[in-house]
């Protein structure tokens, strides 16, 4: 039995809880922690848990409760501190997205994992969506040829009040806008599908709808890879309909999630034939439909994977190294958006943007946050559309 603690009991923690409770024979929630203990107590009551409640993670770690796995579900600016402290106590950790606010923090977390011989997993639950999982299998089949262009739509919508929460919309506490906190999902997917990091990036940032936030609410980025192929990333909280997806224009066909397949065939003059490449389309369609569905999707799928890794002494599917790669792409987008320059990879330790202090020093404040609320009531949250 794996004893689990959850630090931070806001909206996303309930998604973790529901995933953990799917496997009562494999894990047990033994502690909840929140700087607002009443929120932790409400969660304990809601799920009828037999667990302890703590007002801070250090008192939880210093208690005599046996904890094997800590789920870090707090705002990003304390991910590193909580994860490192937990690993120093011999706990394995699962860190919500984004892994950390900067590359220096990511490296500190990776060093703590190695030093203490524990396991760190980073949440990127959409690899455990059937549509994304199947798209990865299609790419690895090479039936559509190499990826020439990827179009990533991380399109979300958040009302003006979204940034009224005290920690949201500030560079210091949230670490960024949708580029960091929403597109993190799709940037991880892109890195996974491509199987490589880009060579360079150029980006533009703006805030067009949320004058109660310092951070961007919309960004566009163009990534270039070593072979000359490109990727376009839209990161937004101003898109009505939240129509998210990834489109891969490969050498021989288009593949996308939500699932769609197109393939052209050339006439003698180079223009596409009217009927398209029907034979390839059928082959791709048949292959996609034959890929087995996942047993569990989303957070539940990733939690199942983490539990299995701990049970078998293996590595989880999504490691701290994966989380760091995503943060590096996001950091490069911010650097390019702030400086107006093309940014090359990798971002080294000597770079101003390697540390959170460097990012804060260079960050553009689109607006200043003048008022806030301490907490919202418990209402529905959206975690993406994947068909």
Secondary structure, 3 states (H helix, E strand, C coil): CEEEEEECCCHHHHHHHHHHHHHCCCEEEEEEECCCHHHHHHHHHHCCCCCEEECCHHHHHHCCCCCCEEEECCCHHHHHHHHHHHHHCCCEEEECCCCCCCHHHHHHHHHHHHHHCCCEEECCHHHHCHHHHHHHHHHHHCCCCCEEEEEEEEECECCHHHHHECCCCCCCCCCCCHHHHCCHHHHHHHHHHHCCCCCEEEEEEECCCCCCCCCCCEEEEEEECCCCCEEEEEEECECCCCCCEEEEEECCCEEEECCEEECCCECCCCCECCCCCHHHHHHHHHHHHHCCCCCCCHHHHHHHHHHHHHHHCCCCCCEHHHHHHHHHHHHHHHHHHHHCCCEECCCCCCCHHHCHHHHHHHCCCCCCCCCCECCCCCCCCCCCCCC
